[in-house]
Amino acid sequence: MQIPKVLLVNDDAASLFALESLLTPAESNPYELVTATSGKEALRRVLTHEFAVILLDVNMPGMDGFETAEAIHSHPRSSSVPIIFITAYYADEMHRLKAYQSGAADYLFTPVIPQVLQTKVAVFVDLTRKNLELRAKTAELSQLYQDLRVQRMQDLERINAELEQEVAERKLAEQRAHDLSIRDALTGLVNRRSLIQQLEHAVATCDRHRGECALLFLDLDRFKQVNDTLGHHLGDELLRQVAARLLASVRVSDVVARLGGDEFVVLLEGKGAAANAARVARKISQAHARPFEIDGHGVHTGTSIGIALYPQDADNAAALMRNADRAMYHAKQNKRGGIEFFREELNARESERALSARELKHALDNEEFDLYFQPRAGVAEGELRGVEAQLYWRHPRHGLVEARQYISDVPDRALLERVDDWTVGEACAQASQWRDSATPLPALPMSVRLVSPGVGASLADKVLGHVRACKLPVKALELQVTEQMLAGQRDADPALHELHGGGVTLVVDDFGSAGPGLGLLRTLPFAALRIDPSFVQALGEPGGADMLAALVHLARALGLGVLAKGVQTSEQLSVLHSLGCDEYHGEFLSHALQAAPMLALLEQAGSMLPLEMHRDSPRANLSTPKRRGQSR
């Protein structure tokens, strides 16, 4: 009679030799030991041999232990062969669960205790030996007792059915255990499903005992940039380190959860939870302000935190989570790394933002936008230097308004990028039309301000496509990029360099309002700085002229031109002249004009625009679009 066989699979020669030395069969329970050094070789052995048990290494190159186990059990011949995984890697429970889901009978760690391994192998060898003996006995008796043979086969079929039922129930139990798992696999924190259960329990406890709890909703700043620049494996390590700092910043009794991505939640319960929320939020913010050391990289990030309190801010768990999320969004909008408590007006702002997004989509679909144009001139001589394209909206509720004021809160970046695409296309078309005019006009650049919150990867392709379609020459188009768009967005560099290489002039708009790193202004291909109107309006205040002079000197140090926005008086213009400012525009020169009056102004002005022209410009007969807060 044949003896049972045991298959030992390990790619490491030393480990294979060590395990072979441990598996010397006992005389009372003999078996044949077969070895393989890879998953593929193991599959070939399984096709030609029947094994009592397979000892399988988890970490093998090419086909690892889990894949090998699945392949073995996928074949009818070997589907029921028990597999014992052997590994030196102490993984978490989720890793071990994966082994059992792959059909493992057991999971051992090296160094293996010899008696344990030998005993487990002996059990399966003994079971196989008995099965082999039973088969032989059955075959022998079948010759003599045909009726008994039939009965024996029925018994074996019943046993096999029971074993299959047991395996199915075990897999079902493992699936249930997996479904009931409460931990996030990456960080080990509580997962979303468990958090919701604990949050609902906390709210119910507060209701019963008239208590309170606080929910902190956290979102990492610049996490996408880390993933894109350093890779997802370092992004995962950042999330693990963030989780560790979160746990170190709260009490053992507090609940820390990862919802997914870079979103985390902290649940504070017990007496004084509301009073402690701000203190805990500051502690978390300070902990995350320190750089993270990841694979030799010093990664800087921050955490925007929204706080909602129960029962002050919500009447159920779902509303509490939603309001904490809204507070976090406004903290991120107002200042990265900020902390914001929920206030009831945030709900109104959320509704207003949603309404603005719907109205903006309707405006794009129904052509409710118009371009107006405002001239700009040189400060010293008054010569016409360019034309500013400004987007106006024939708004269904507010009438004709400057669009930028009504779309600043729209959260849908894709919509805002559609607005930019429309604006650039229309401005290029108008510039091309003026350049083809029968009347000779000065070849002035058309300047367009972008409204989207960042420089998208497709921006250069879209803008240069419009320039080529309208056959505009080099430097005929100027793009205004705000400081807010540059702040913390290093992935904007390729698009900006591509635009510059395509002949588009780039300028920084609203300079001084957000403050990006000066390194960006040195390395990116900008031609000029456009000073925020608030600095011009502050010229009559103490220190106003000094602040403006500092901005002009800074621009000069960077080798950039300077344009002052929002000039309203001759006194302001005189100060700008004394400071060496290059260009200006504003109500003192002319308000925004429609295309026809702007063309008349260009034809009248020729190549020079006297400083006095603002008094006699065609705007006197125009209907002026209203600004936000004005009545018509």
C-alpha positions as CSV (number, residue, x, y, z in Angstrom):
1,M,0.0,0.0,0.0
2,Q,1.3,3.5,-0.8
3,I,2.3,5.8,2.0
4,P,1.1,9.4,2.5
5,K,3.0,12.2,0.9
6,V,3.8,15.7,2.3
7,L,4.7,18.6,0.1
8,L,7.1,21.3,1.4
9,V,7.3,24.5,-0.6
10,N,9.9,27.2,0.1
11,D,12.1,29.3,-2.2
12,D,14.9,29.8,0.4
13,A,17.4,26.9,0.4
14,A,18.4,27.4,4.1
15,S,14.8,27.5,5.2
16,L,13.9,24.5,3.1
17,F,16.8,22.5,4.5
18,A,15.9,23.5,8.1
19,L,12.3,22.4,7.7
20,E,13.3,19.1,6.0
21,S,15.4,18.3,9.0
22,L,12.4,18.8,11.3
23,L,10.1,16.7,9.2
24,T,11.8,13.3,9.5
25,P,8.8,10.9,9.6
26,A,8.3,8.6,12.7
27,E,8.4,4.9,12.2
28,S,4.9,4.6,13.5
29,N,3.5,7.1,11.1
30,P,5.7,7.0,7.9
31,Y,5.3,9.4,5.0
32,E,7.2,10.6,1.9
33,L,8.4,14.2,2.0
34,V,8.4,16.0,-1.5
35,T,9.9,19.5,-1.9
36,A,9.4,22.4,-4.3
37,T,11.2,25.7,-4.5
38,S,8.5,27.8,-6.1
39,G,4.7,28.1,-6.6
40,K,4.9,26.9,-10.2
41,E,6.9,23.8,-9.2
42,A,4.4,23.1,-6.4
43,L,1.5,23.1,-8.9
44,R,3.4,20.6,-11.1
45,R,3.9,18.3,-8.1
46,V,0.2,18.6,-7.2
47,L,-0.8,17.5,-10.7
48,T,1.2,14.2,-10.4
49,H,0.9,13.4,-6.6
50,E,-1.7,13.2,-4.0
51,F,-0.7,14.9,-0.7
52,A,-1.8,14.6,2.8
53,V,-0.9,18.2,3.6
54,I,1.0,21.0,1.9
55,L,3.4,23.3,3.9
56,L,3.5,26.5,2.0
57,D,5.8,29.6,2.3
58,V,3.9,32.9,2.1
59,N,6.5,35.2,0.8
60,M,7.9,33.8,-2.5
61,P,8.9,35.8,-5.6
62,G,6.7,35.5,-8.7
63,M,3.7,33.5,-7.3
64,D,3.4,34.1,-3.6
65,G,1.8,31.6,-1.1
66,F,-1.7,33.0,-1.3
67,E,-1.8,32.8,-5.1
68,T,-0.3,29.3,-5.1
69,A,-3.0,28.2,-2.5
70,E,-5.8,29.6,-4.6
71,A,-4.4,27.8,-7.7
72,I,-4.1,24.5,-5.9
73,H,-7.7,24.7,-4.5
74,S,-9.1,25.7,-7.9
75,H,-8.3,22.2,-9.3
76,P,-10.8,19.4,-8.5
77,R,-8.0,17.0,-7.8
78,S,-6.5,19.1,-5.1
79,S,-9.4,21.2,-3.9
80,S,-9.6,19.6,-0.5
81,V,-5.9,19.3,0.3
82,P,-5.2,21.0,3.6
83,I,-2.6,23.8,3.5
84,I,-0.5,25.1,6.4
85,F,1.1,28.5,5.7
86,I,4.5,29.1,7.2
87,T,5.9,32.7,7.2
88,A,8.4,34.8,9.1
89,Y,6.2,37.9,8.6
90,Y,4.2,38.8,11.7
91,A,1.2,40.5,9.9
92,D,-1.9,41.9,11.5
93,E,-5.2,40.0,11.8
94,M,-6.3,41.1,8.4
95,H,-3.2,39.5,6.8
96,R,-4.0,36.2,8.7
97,L,-7.6,36.4,7.6
98,K,-6.5,36.6,4.0
99,A,-4.6,33.3,4.5
100,Y,-7.7,31.6,5.8
101,Q,-9.8,33.0,3.0
102,S,-7.2,31.4,0.6
103,G,-8.2,28.0,2.1
104,A,-5.5,27.7,4.9
105,A,-5.9,25.0,7.5
106,D,-3.4,26.7,9.7
107,Y,-0.9,29.7,9.8
108,L,2.5,29.3,11.5
109,F,5.3,31.7,12.1
110,T,9.0,30.9,12.0
111,P,11.0,29.9,13.9
112,V,8.6,27.0,14.1
113,I,8.4,24.9,17.3
114,P,9.4,21.4,16.0
115,Q,6.9,19.5,18.1
116,V,4.0,21.7,17.0
117,L,4.9,21.3,13.3
118,Q,5.5,17.6,13.6
119,T,2.3,17.0,15.5
120,K,0.2,19.0,13.0
121,V,1.8,17.1,10.0
122,A,1.3,13.8,11.8
123,V,-2.4,14.4,12.2
124,F,-2.9,15.0,8.5
125,V,-0.6,12.1,7.6
126,D,-2.4,9.8,9.9
127,L,-5.7,10.9,8.5
128,T,-4.5,10.3,5.0
129,R,-3.0,7.0,5.9
130,K,-6.3,5.9,7.3
131,N,-8.1,7.1,4.2
132,L,-5.6,5.1,2.0
133,E,-6.1,2.0,4.2
134,L,-9.8,2.5,4.0
135,R,-9.6,2.7,0.2
136,A,-7.6,-0.4,0.0
137,K,-9.8,-2.3,2.4
138,T,-12.9,-1.1,0.5
139,A,-11.4,-2.2,-2.8
140,E,-10.5,-5.6,-1.3
141,L,-13.9,-6.1,0.3
142,S,-15.7,-4.9,-2.9
143,Q,-14.5,-8.0,-4.6
144,L,-16.2,-10.2,-2.0
145,Y,-19.1,-8.1,-0.8
146,Q,-20.6,-6.1,-3.5
147,D,-23.5,-4.9,-1.4
148,L,-21.1,-3.8,1.3
149,R,-19.1,-1.9,-1.3
150,V,-22.1,0.1,-2.3
151,Q,-22.9,0.9,1.4
152,R,-19.3,2.0,2.0
153,M,-19.3,4.3,-0.9
154,Q,-22.5,5.9,0.4
155,D,-20.8,6.4,3.8
156,L,-17.8,8.0,2.2
157,E,-20.1,10.3,0.1
158,R,-21.9,11.3,3.3
159,I,-18.6,12.0,5.1
160,N,-17.4,14.1,2.1
161,A,-20.7,16.0,2.1
162,E,-20.3,16.7,5.8
163,L,-16.8,17.9,5.3
164,E,-17.8,20.2,2.4
165,Q,-20.6,21.6,4.5
166,E,-18.1,22.2,7.3
167,V,-15.8,24.0,4.9
168,A,-18.7,26.1,3.6
169,E,-19.8,27.1,7.1
170,R,-16.2,28.0,8.0
171,K,-15.9,30.2,5.0
172,L,-19.2,31.8,5.8
173,A,-18.1,32.4,9.4
174,E,-14.8,34.0,8.2
175,Q,-16.8,36.2,5.8
176,R,-19.0,37.3,8.7
177,A,-15.9,38.0,10.8
178,H,-14.5,40.1,7.9
179,D,-17.8,42.0,7.6
180,L,-17.8,42.7,11.3
181,S,-14.2,44.0,11.2
182,I,-14.0,47.3,12.9
183,R,-10.5,48.5,11.9
184,D,-9.1,50.4,9.0
185,A,-6.6,48.1,7.4
186,L,-4.0,50.8,6.7
187,T,-3.9,52.7,10.0
188,G,-5.5,50.4,12.5
189,L,-8.0,53.1,13.5
190,V,-11.7,52.6,13.8
191,N,-13.3,52.4,10.4
192,R,-16.4,54.4,9.1
193,R,-19.0,51.7,9.9
194,S,-17.8,51.2,13.4
195,L,-17.5,55.0,13.9
196,I,-21.2,55.5,12.9
197,Q,-22.2,52.8,15.4
198,Q,-20.2,54.4,18.2
199,L,-21.4,57.9,17.3
200,E,-25.1,56.8,17.3
201,H,-24.4,55.1,20.7
202,A,-22.8,58.4,22.0
203,V,-25.8,60.4,20.9
204,A,-28.2,58.0,22.6
205,T,-26.2,58.2,25.8
206,C,-26.2,62.0,25.6
207,D,-30.0,61.9,25.2
208,R,-30.5,59.6,28.2
209,H,-28.2,61.4,30.6
210,R,-28.4,64.9,29.2
211,G,-24.8,64.8,28.3
212,E,-22.8,66.2,25.5
213,C,-20.2,65.1,22.9
214,A,-18.0,66.8,20.3
215,L,-17.1,65.6,16.8
216,L,-13.9,66.8,15.1
217,F,-13.8,66.3,11.4
218,L,-10.2,66.5,10.0
219,D,-8.8,66.7,6.5
220,L,-5.1,66.8,5.6
221,D,-3.8,69.8,3.6
222,R,-1.8,69.1,0.4
223,F,-2.2,65.3,0.8
224,K,-2.9,64.9,-3.0
225,Q,0.4,66.8,-3.6
226,V,2.3,64.2,-1.5
227,N,0.7,61.3,-3.3
228,D,1.4,62.8,-6.8
229,T,5.0,63.8,-6.1
230,L,6.3,61.1,-3.7
231,G,4.0,58.2,-4.6
232,H,1.1,56.4,-3.0
233,H,3.3,54.1,-0.8
234,L,4.7,57.2,0.9
235,G,1.2,58.7,1.0
236,D,0.1,55.6,2.9
237,E,3.0,55.9,5.3
238,L,2.0,59.6,5.9
239,L,-1.5,58.4,6.8
240,R,-0.1,55.9,9.3
241,Q,2.0,58.6,10.9
242,V,-0.9,61.0,11.0
243,A,-3.0,58.3,12.7
244,A,-0.2,57.8,15.3
245,R,0.0,61.5,16.1
246,L,-3.8,61.6,16.4
247,L,-3.8,58.8,18.9
248,A,-1.1,60.5,20.9
249,S,-3.1,63.8,21.0
250,V,-6.3,62.4,22.6
251,R,-7.3,60.3,25.6
252,V,-7.5,56.6,25.5
253,S,-11.2,56.8,25.9
254,D,-11.7,59.0,22.8
255,V,-12.6,57.5,19.5
256,V,-10.2,58.1,16.5
257,A,-11.4,56.9,13.1
258,R,-10.4,57.1,9.5
259,L,-13.2,57.6,7.1
260,G,-11.2,57.0,4.0
261,G,-8.7,59.0,1.9
262,D,-7.2,61.7,4.1
263,E,-10.3,62.3,6.2
264,F,-10.2,61.5,10.0
265,V,-12.7,61.9,12.8
266,V,-12.2,62.3,16.6
267,L,-15.2,61.7,18.9
268,L,-15.0,63.2,22.3
269,E,-17.5,62.0,25.0
270,G,-18.0,62.6,28.6
271,K,-18.2,65.7,30.8
272,G,-16.6,68.8,29.3
273,A,-16.4,67.3,25.8
274,A,-17.6,70.6,24.2
275,A,-15.2,72.7,26.3
276,N,-12.3,70.4,25.5
277,A,-12.9,70.3,21.7
278,A,-11.0,73.5,20.9
279,R,-8.1,72.4,23.1
280,V,-7.9,69.0,21.5
281,A,-8.1,70.5,18.0
282,R,-5.2,72.9,18.8
283,K,-3.2,70.0,20.1
284,I,-3.8,68.0,16.9
285,S,-3.0,71.0,14.7
286,Q,0.3,71.6,16.5
287,A,1.2,68.0,16.3
288,H,0.6,67.9,12.6
289,A,2.4,71.1,12.0
290,R,5.7,69.4,12.7
291,P,7.2,67.8,9.5
292,F,6.8,64.1,9.0
293,E,9.9,62.1,8.3
294,I,9.1,59.6,5.6
295,D,11.8,57.6,3.7
296,G,14.3,60.4,4.0
297,H,11.8,63.1,3.0
298,G,10.6,65.8,5.3
299,V,6.9,66.1,4.5
300,H,5.1,69.2,5.6
301,T,1.3,69.2,5.9
302,G,-1.4,70.5,8.1
303,T,-4.8,69.6,9.2
304,S,-8.0,71.6,8.7
305,I,-10.5,70.8,11.5
306,G,-14.2,71.3,11.7
307,I,-16.0,70.9,15.1
308,A,-19.7,70.2,15.8
309,L,-21.2,69.8,19.2
310,Y,-24.1,67.6,20.4
311,P,-26.8,68.5,21.2
312,Q,-26.1,72.2,20.4
313,D,-25.4,71.8,16.6
314,A,-27.5,68.7,15.6
315,D,-30.4,66.5,16.7
316,N,-28.9,63.2,15.4
317,A,-25.7,61.4,14.6
318,A,-25.9,61.9,10.8
319,A,-26.5,65.7,11.2
320,L,-23.6,66.0,13.6
321,M,-21.3,64.3,11.1
322,R,-22.6,66.5,8.3
323,N,-22.2,69.7,10.2
324,A,-18.7,68.9,11.4
325,D,-17.8,68.2,7.7
326,R,-19.2,71.6,6.7
327,A,-17.2,73.3,9.4
328,M,-14.1,71.6,8.2
329,Y,-14.8,72.7,4.6
330,H,-15.0,76.3,5.7
331,A,-11.9,76.0,7.9
332,K,-10.0,74.8,4.7
333,Q,-11.5,77.5,2.6
334,N,-10.7,80.3,5.0
335,K,-7.2,79.2,6.0
336,R,-5.4,75.9,5.5
337,G,-4.6,74.3,8.9
338,G,-7.5,76.3,10.4
339,I,-10.0,75.3,13.1
340,E,-13.7,76.2,12.6
341,F,-16.7,75.6,14.9
342,F,-20.0,74.8,13.2
343,R,-22.4,77.8,13.1
344,E,-26.0,77.7,11.8
345,E,-25.2,80.2,9.1
346,L,-22.9,77.6,7.5
347,N,-26.0,75.7,6.5
348,A,-27.3,78.9,4.8
349,R,-23.9,79.3,3.1
350,E,-24.0,75.7,2.0
351,S,-27.4,76.2,0.5
352,E,-26.3,79.4,-1.2
353,R,-23.2,77.6,-2.6
354,A,-25.4,74.8,-4.0
355,L,-27.8,77.3,-5.5
356,S,-24.8,79.3,-7.0
357,A,-23.5,76.1,-8.6
358,R,-26.9,75.3,-10.2
359,E,-27.3,78.8,-11.5
360,L,-23.7,78.8,-12.8
361,K,-24.4,75.6,-14.7
362,H,-27.6,77.1,-16.1
363,A,-25.7,80.2,-17.1
364,L,-23.1,78.1,-19.1
365,D,-25.8,76.0,-20.7
366,N,-27.9,79.1,-21.7
367,E,-25.3,81.7,-22.6
368,E,-25.9,84.1,-19.8
369,F,-22.4,85.5,-19.8
370,D,-21.0,88.6,-21.5
371,L,-17.5,90.1,-21.8
372,Y,-16.9,93.7,-20.9
373,F,-13.5,95.4,-21.5
374,Q,-11.5,97.9,-19.5
375,P,-8.5,99.7,-20.8
376,R,-5.2,100.0,-18.9
377,A,-2.6,102.6,-19.4
378,G,1.0,103.5,-18.6
379,V,1.4,105.5,-15.4
380,A,4.1,107.8,-16.7
381,E,2.9,108.8,-20.2
382,G,-0.7,107.6,-20.3
383,E,-0.2,105.4,-23.4
384,L,-2.6,102.6,-23.8
385,R,-1.0,99.4,-22.7
386,G,-3.7,96.7,-22.9
387,V,-7.3,95.6,-22.6
388,E,-8.7,93.8,-19.6
389,A,-11.5,91.3,-20.4
390,Q,-14.0,91.1,-17.5
391,L,-16.7,88.5,-17.2
392,Y,-20.3,89.7,-16.5
393,W,-23.4,87.6,-15.8
394,R,-26.9,88.4,-16.8
395,H,-28.0,86.9,-13.5
396,P,-31.7,85.7,-13.2
397,R,-31.9,87.1,-9.7
398,H,-29.4,90.0,-9.6
399,G,-29.4,91.4,-13.1
400,L,-26.2,92.3,-14.9
401,V,-23.4,91.7,-12.3
402,E,-19.6,91.1,-12.3
403,A,-19.5,87.3,-12.4
404,R,-16.5,86.8,-10.3
405,Q,-18.3,88.1,-7.2
406,Y,-21.1,85.5,-7.5
407,I,-19.1,82.4,-8.3
408,S,-16.3,82.6,-5.7
409,D,-18.1,80.2,-3.4
410,V,-19.0,77.6,-6.1
411,P,-17.3,74.3,-5.0
412,D,-17.4,72.6,-8.3
413,R,-14.0,73.1,-9.9
414,A,-15.0,71.5,-13.2
415,L,-17.7,74.2,-13.6
416,L,-15.2,77.0,-12.9
417,E,-12.8,75.5,-15.4
418,R,-15.6,75.6,-18.0
419,V,-16.1,79.3,-17.1
420,D,-12.4,79.9,-17.7
421,D,-12.5,78.0,-21.0
422,W,-15.5,80.1,-22.2
423,T,-13.9,83.4,-21.1
424,V,-10.5,82.7,-22.7
425,G,-12.2,81.6,-25.9
426,E,-14.4,84.7,-26.2
427,A,-11.6,87.0,-25.3
428,C,-9.3,85.5,-27.9
429,A,-12.1,85.7,-30.5
430,Q,-12.7,89.4,-29.7
431,A,-8.9,90.2,-29.8
432,S,-8.7,88.5,-33.2
433,Q,-11.7,90.5,-34.5
434,W,-10.1,93.8,-33.4
435,R,-6.8,92.9,-35.0
436,D,-8.6,92.2,-38.3
437,S,-10.5,95.5,-38.1
438,A,-10.3,97.7,-41.2
439,T,-9.3,100.6,-39.0
440,P,-5.7,100.4,-37.8
441,L,-5.8,99.8,-34.1
442,P,-2.9,99.4,-31.6
443,A,-1.9,95.8,-31.2
444,L,-2.6,95.5,-27.5
445,P,-2.6,92.4,-25.4
446,M,-5.9,91.0,-24.2
447,S,-5.7,90.2,-20.5
448,V,-8.0,87.5,-18.9
449,R,-8.4,86.6,-15.2
450,L,-8.9,83.0,-14.3
451,V,-11.6,82.1,-11.8
452,S,-10.9,78.4,-11.0
453,P,-9.2,77.8,-7.7
454,G,-6.1,76.1,-9.2
455,V,-4.1,75.6,-12.3
456,G,-5.5,72.4,-13.9
457,A,-3.4,70.0,-15.9
458,S,-5.5,70.7,-19.0
459,L,-5.3,74.5,-18.8
460,A,-2.4,74.9,-21.1
461,D,-3.9,72.7,-23.8
462,K,-7.2,74.6,-23.7
463,V,-5.7,78.1,-23.7
464,L,-3.2,77.4,-26.4
465,G,-5.9,75.8,-28.5
466,H,-7.9,79.0,-28.4
467,V,-4.8,81.1,-29.3
468,R,-4.1,78.9,-32.3
469,A,-7.7,78.8,-33.4
470,C,-7.9,82.6,-33.4
471,K,-4.4,82.9,-35.0
472,L,-3.2,85.3,-32.3
473,P,0.5,86.2,-32.3
474,V,2.9,85.8,-29.4
475,K,2.0,87.8,-26.3
476,A,-1.4,88.8,-27.7
477,L,-3.0,87.0,-24.7
478,E,-2.2,87.6,-21.1
479,L,-3.4,85.4,-18.3
480,Q,-3.9,86.7,-14.7
481,V,-3.2,84.0,-12.2
482,T,-4.1,84.8,-8.6
483,E,-1.9,84.2,-5.6
484,Q,-4.6,81.9,-4.1
485,M,-4.2,79.6,-7.2
486,L,-0.5,79.3,-6.6
487,A,-0.5,78.9,-2.9
488,G,0.6,75.3,-2.1
489,Q,0.2,74.1,-5.7
490,R,3.6,73.1,-7.0
491,D,2.1,70.9,-9.6
492,A,1.1,74.1,-11.5
493,D,4.7,74.5,-12.7
494,P,4.4,72.4,-15.9
495,A,1.2,74.0,-17.1
496,L,2.5,77.5,-16.5
497,H,5.8,76.8,-18.3
498,E,3.9,75.3,-21.2
499,L,1.8,78.5,-21.5
500,H,4.8,80.7,-21.3
501,G,6.5,78.6,-24.0
502,G,3.4,79.0,-26.2
503,G,3.7,82.7,-26.1
504,V,1.1,83.5,-23.4
505,T,2.1,86.3,-21.0
506,L,1.6,85.3,-17.3
507,V,1.0,87.8,-14.5
508,V,0.2,87.4,-10.8
509,D,-3.1,89.0,-9.9
510,D,-4.2,90.5,-6.5
511,F,-0.5,90.5,-5.4
512,G,-0.3,90.9,-1.6
513,S,-3.6,89.3,-0.8
514,A,-2.5,85.7,-0.2
515,G,1.3,85.6,-0.2
516,P,2.7,82.6,-2.0
517,G,6.4,81.7,-1.5
518,L,8.7,84.1,-3.2
519,G,10.5,81.0,-4.6
520,L,7.5,80.4,-6.8
521,L,7.7,84.0,-8.2
522,R,11.4,83.5,-8.9
523,T,11.0,80.1,-10.7
524,L,7.8,80.5,-12.6
525,P,7.7,82.5,-15.8
526,F,5.7,85.6,-14.7
527,A,6.0,88.9,-16.4
528,A,4.3,91.3,-13.9
529,L,2.6,91.7,-10.6
530,R,-0.9,93.2,-10.4
531,I,-1.2,94.9,-7.0
532,D,-4.5,94.2,-5.1
533,P,-6.9,97.2,-5.2
534,S,-6.9,97.3,-1.3
535,F,-3.3,98.6,-1.3
536,V,-4.2,101.4,-3.8
537,Q,-7.3,102.4,-1.7
538,A,-5.1,102.6,1.4
539,L,-2.8,105.3,0.0
540,G,-4.6,108.0,2.0
541,E,-4.1,106.0,5.3
542,P,-0.9,106.1,7.5
543,G,1.7,103.8,6.1
544,G,-0.3,103.1,2.9
545,A,2.2,104.6,0.6
546,D,5.1,102.8,2.3
547,M,3.3,99.4,1.9
548,L,2.7,100.0,-1.8
549,A,6.3,101.1,-2.2
550,A,7.5,97.9,-0.6
551,L,5.4,95.9,-3.1
552,V,6.8,97.8,-6.0
553,H,10.4,97.3,-4.8
554,L,9.7,93.6,-4.3
555,A,8.5,93.3,-7.9
556,R,11.6,95.2,-9.1
557,A,13.8,92.8,-7.2
558,L,12.1,89.9,-8.9
559,G,12.5,91.6,-12.3
560,L,8.7,91.9,-12.8
561,G,6.6,94.8,-14.1
562,V,4.0,96.4,-11.8
563,L,0.3,97.2,-12.5
564,A,-1.9,98.9,-9.9
565,K,-5.6,97.9,-9.9
566,G,-8.6,100.0,-8.9
567,V,-7.2,103.5,-9.4
568,Q,-10.0,106.0,-8.7
569,T,-8.4,109.4,-8.2
570,S,-5.7,111.6,-9.7
571,E,-4.0,111.7,-6.3
572,Q,-3.6,107.9,-6.3
573,L,-2.2,108.1,-9.8
574,S,0.3,110.7,-8.8
575,V,1.6,108.6,-5.9
576,L,1.9,105.5,-8.2
577,H,3.9,107.7,-10.6
578,S,6.2,108.7,-7.9
579,L,6.7,105.1,-6.8
580,G,7.6,104.0,-10.3
581,C,4.6,101.9,-11.0
582,D,4.3,100.8,-14.7
583,E,0.6,100.6,-15.5
584,Y,-2.8,101.1,-13.9
585,H,-6.5,100.7,-14.6
586,G,-9.6,101.6,-12.7
587,E,-12.6,103.9,-12.6
588,F,-10.3,106.9,-13.0
589,L,-9.4,105.8,-16.5
590,S,-12.6,104.0,-17.5
591,H,-15.1,101.5,-16.2
592,A,-15.7,98.3,-18.0
593,L,-17.1,98.8,-21.6
594,Q,-18.9,96.5,-24.0
595,A,-17.1,95.5,-27.2
596,A,-18.5,98.3,-29.4
597,P,-17.7,101.2,-27.1
598,M,-14.3,99.7,-26.4
599,L,-13.6,99.6,-30.1
600,A,-14.6,103.2,-30.4
601,L,-12.2,104.1,-27.6
602,L,-9.4,102.2,-29.3
603,E,-10.1,104.0,-32.6
604,Q,-10.2,107.4,-30.9
605,A,-7.1,106.8,-28.7
606,G,-4.9,105.3,-31.4
607,S,-1.6,104.5,-29.7
608,M,-1.8,107.1,-26.9
609,L,-4.4,107.5,-24.2
610,P,-4.1,110.9,-22.4
611,L,-4.6,110.8,-18.6
612,E,-7.6,113.1,-19.0
613,M,-9.4,110.7,-21.4
614,H,-11.4,109.1,-18.5
615,R,-13.4,112.4,-18.3
616,D,-14.5,112.2,-21.9
617,S,-14.6,108.5,-22.6
618,P,-17.6,106.8,-24.2
619,R,-18.6,105.4,-20.9
620,A,-20.7,108.4,-20.2
621,N,-23.5,107.0,-22.4
622,L,-23.3,103.4,-21.1
623,S,-25.3,101.4,-18.7
624,T,-22.9,100.4,-16.0
625,P,-23.1,96.8,-14.7
626,K,-23.8,96.8,-11.0
627,R,-21.4,95.2,-8.5
628,R,-22.4,93.0,-5.6
629,G,-24.2,95.0,-2.9
630,Q,-25.3,97.7,-5.3
631,S,-28.9,98.4,-6.4
632,R,-29.6,99.3,-10.0
